[in-house]
Amino acid sequence: MKYIFLFLLAITTNLAVRSQSTPQPAPEGFDAYRQNIPHGTIDTVSYDSKTVGTTRRAIIYLPPGYDPQQKYPVLYLLHGIGGDEKEWLNGGQPQVILDNLYAQKKIKPMIVVMPNGRAMKDDRATGNIMAPDKVQAFATFEKDLLDDLIPFIEKKFPALSNRESRAIAGLSMGGGQSLNFGLGNLDTFAWVGAFSAAPNTKAPEQLIPDPAAVKSKLKLLFISCGNEDRLISFSKRTHDYLVEKDIPHIYFTEPGNHDFKVWKNGLYMYSQLLFR
């Protein structure tokens, strides 16, 4: 199916869609390491950031059976305000979730890039993580991502370089970045996901000034959040605006708070929809 636009009609854990069925929420054991299956590989890369004026790091996940002679789509997976490029690995173990999905033949082969979304010279999550310069660095990362990291990835790895082959998603602060950067750069990304998007998320009218462009260009917009999350209003207001403008999307809520239980399930569901 060329388009994978899906639309949730109510804020429940039961998804009502008007197109291809969405994956079910993660079953028990989805994030448990399985020894007797093929595994992807994790590595750290360094790239020159002209935006920041320094060398920056990112974590790369290459899928099981990775072939450097084959071209792959790329998912850029972003962390929260208290984390760095290792937050997903430390708290969510995405490589385990994805390895298990590959073993079940539920996802398309892809490269996953986990960068540091705090674009400043001292990008460690230390001291006052809410300091104005550190918060501003999350906005600055848009330029670092577009001008420095993506070109590096597409030069160093066999990455497809068209918009239909680039996805972005993130948790909390990274969820806000994903909505801001993904919807703000429709010529770069065709797949956008946000798990428990934080207050850095732009107001809906700023996110989507041209609903027609989103409808015509975006292949998937996925928003999820725990129903006990104190930040759920930021996801809800985006969802409500999308409903008002009749923009196809998934809005999924589940029992939970602002934590990796919700974020891991978001990755489990979102990753199965990509690049189809």
C-alpha positions in Angstrom: 0.0 0.0 0.0 1.5 3.3 -1.1 0.2 5.3 1.9 0.0 4.1 5.4 -2.1 7.0 6.8 -4.0 5.8 9.8 -6.5 7.7 11.9 -7.5 7.0 15.5 -11.1 8.1 16.1 -11.1 8.0 19.9 -8.7 8.3 22.9 -8.6 4.7 23.9 -6.3 1.7 23.7 -8.6 0.3 21.0 -7.5 1.6 17.7 -10.2 2.5 15.1 -8.6 3.2 11.8 -9.7 4.0 8.3 -6.9 2.3 6.5 -4.4 -0.5 7.0 -4.6 -2.0 10.5 -2.1 -0.8 13.0 0.0 -3.2 15.1 -1.3 -4.3 18.4 0.4 -3.0 21.6 3.5 -4.9 22.6 2.9 -8.4 24.1 4.7 -9.7 27.2 8.3 -10.5 26.4 8.6 -8.2 23.4 11.7 -6.6 25.1 13.3 -9.7 26.4 16.6 -10.7 24.9 16.4 -13.9 22.8 19.7 -15.7 22.3 18.9 -17.9 19.4 17.9 -15.3 16.8 20.0 -13.1 14.5 21.1 -9.9 16.2 21.9 -6.4 14.9 25.0 -4.5 15.8 25.5 -1.4 17.9 28.3 1.1 17.2 29.3 4.7 18.1 30.2 7.1 15.3 31.7 10.6 15.4 30.8 13.3 13.0 32.0 16.9 12.4 29.3 19.4 13.3 29.8 22.7 11.6 26.6 23.8 13.4 28.2 23.3 16.9 31.8 23.7 15.9 32.9 20.4 17.4 32.9 16.6 16.8 29.7 15.0 18.0 28.7 11.4 18.7 25.8 9.2 17.7 24.8 5.6 18.3 24.1 3.4 15.3 22.1 0.2 15.1 22.6 -1.9 12.0 19.9 -4.6 11.4 20.5 -8.4 11.5 22.1 -9.5 8.2 23.3 -6.0 7.4 24.8 -5.9 4.0 26.9 -2.8 3.1 26.1 -3.4 -0.6 22.4 -2.9 0.1 20.7 0.5 0.6 18.6 1.1 3.7 16.1 3.6 5.0 17.0 5.4 8.2 15.1 6.1 11.5 16.5 8.9 13.6 15.5 8.1 17.2 15.8 11.0 19.7 16.1 11.0 23.5 14.6 13.2 26.3 15.9 16.3 28.1 17.7 14.3 30.8 19.4 11.9 28.4 22.0 11.8 25.6 22.7 9.5 22.7 22.8 6.5 25.1 19.5 7.1 26.8 17.5 4.7 24.5 20.1 2.0 24.9 20.3 2.4 28.7 16.5 2.6 29.3 14.8 1.1 26.3 17.2 -1.4 24.7 15.7 -0.7 21.2 18.2 -3.2 19.7 16.4 -6.0 21.6 12.9 -4.8 20.6 14.0 -4.5 16.9 15.9 -7.8 16.9 12.8 -9.6 18.1 10.6 -7.9 15.5 13.1 -8.9 12.7 12.9 -12.5 13.9 9.2 -12.3 13.5 9.5 -10.6 10.1 7.4 -7.7 11.3 9.6 -4.8 10.3 11.5 -3.6 7.2 15.3 -3.6 7.4 16.5 -0.1 8.5 19.4 1.7 10.0 18.6 3.4 13.3 20.6 6.5 14.4 20.4 7.7 18.0 22.1 11.1 18.2 22.6 13.5 21.0 19.8 16.1 20.6 21.5 18.7 22.8 23.5 20.5 20.1 26.1 22.4 22.1 29.8 21.8 22.7 29.3 20.4 26.2 26.4 18.2 25.3 26.4 16.0 28.4 23.3 15.7 30.5 24.9 17.2 33.6 24.3 20.1 35.9 21.0 22.0 35.4 19.5 20.3 32.4 16.8 22.9 32.4 19.3 25.8 31.9 18.3 28.1 29.1 21.3 27.4 27.0 20.7 23.6 27.3 17.1 23.9 26.4 18.0 26.1 23.4 20.5 23.4 22.3 17.5 21.1 21.6 16.2 23.6 19.1 19.6 24.1 17.6 19.8 20.4 16.9 17.4 20.9 14.0 20.2 22.5 12.0 22.8 20.0 13.2 20.6 17.2 12.2 19.8 18.5 8.7 23.1 20.0 7.8 25.6 17.8 9.6 24.3 14.5 10.8 22.1 13.3 8.0 24.7 14.1 5.3 27.3 12.2 7.4 25.1 9.2 7.7 24.3 9.1 4.0 27.9 9.4 3.1 29.3 6.8 5.6 26.5 4.2 5.4 24.5 2.8 2.5 21.5 4.9 3.4 18.8 5.9 1.0 18.7 9.6 0.6 15.1 10.4 -0.4 12.4 11.7 2.0 10.4 8.5 1.8 13.3 6.7 3.3 13.8 8.9 6.3 11.8 8.7 9.6 12.1 10.6 12.8 10.7 9.8 16.3 11.6 10.5 19.9 10.6 10.4 23.5 9.5 13.4 25.6 11.8 16.3 24.6 12.8 14.2 21.6 9.1 13.6 20.8 8.7 17.4 20.6 11.8 17.7 18.4 10.4 15.0 16.1 7.1 16.8 15.6 8.9 20.2 15.2 11.6 19.0 12.9 9.6 16.3 11.0 6.5 18.4 10.3 8.7 21.4 9.7 10.8 19.6 7.1 8.4 17.6 4.9 11.0 17.5 2.1 13.3 15.6 4.4 11.0 13.3 6.4 8.0 11.3 5.4 7.5 9.4 8.7 7.1 11.2 12.0 6.5 9.7 15.5 6.3 11.3 19.0 6.1 9.3 22.2 5.0 11.5 25.2 5.9 14.8 23.5 7.2 17.4 25.9 6.3 21.2 26.2 8.9 22.0 23.5 6.3 20.9 21.0 5.2 23.8 18.9 1.6 24.9 19.0 -0.5 23.0 16.4 -1.0 26.0 14.2 2.8 26.5 14.0 3.5 22.8 13.5 1.0 22.5 10.6 0.5 25.9 9.0 -0.4 24.1 5.7 -2.6 21.0 6.4 -2.8 20.2 2.6 1.0 19.8 2.5 1.0 17.4 5.4 -1.8 15.4 3.8 0.0 15.1 0.5 3.5 14.5 1.7 3.5 12.7 5.1 3.2 8.9 5.0 2.7 8.4 8.7 2.1 10.6 11.8 2.2 8.6 15.0 1.5 10.1 18.5 1.4 8.1 21.7 1.3 8.9 25.4 0.5 7.4 28.8 -2.9 8.3 30.0 -1.5 9.3 33.4 1.3 11.4 32.0 1.1 15.0 33.2 2.3 16.1 29.8 -0.5 14.4 27.8 -2.1 17.8 27.0 0.7 18.5 24.5 -0.1 15.3 22.6 -3.9 15.8 23.0 -3.8 19.3 21.6 -1.9 18.1 18.5 -4.3 15.3 18.1 -7.4 17.6 18.4 -6.0 19.9 15.7 -5.3 17.0 13.4 -8.9 15.9 13.8 -10.1 19.4 13.2 -8.1 19.6 10.0 -8.9 16.0 8.9 -5.3 15.0 8.8 -4.8 11.2 9.0 -2.7 10.0 11.9 -2.5 7.6 14.8 -3.2 8.8 18.3 -2.6 6.0 20.9 -3.0 6.3 24.6 -2.3 3.5 27.1 -2.2 3.0 30.8 1.0 4.6 32.0 3.1 7.6 32.9 6.1 9.4 31.5 8.4 6.4 31.3 10.0 3.8 29.2 7.1 1.4 29.5 5.2 3.8 27.2 8.1 4.7 25.1 9.2 1.2 24.3 5.7 0.3 23.3 5.7 3.4 21.1 8.8 2.2 19.3 7.4 -1.4 19.0 4.3 -0.1 17.3 5.8 2.7 15.2 8.7 0.7 13.8 6.4 -1.9 12.3 4.6 0.8 10.2 7.8 2.3 8.7 8.9 2.2 5.0 6.0 0.2 3.7 
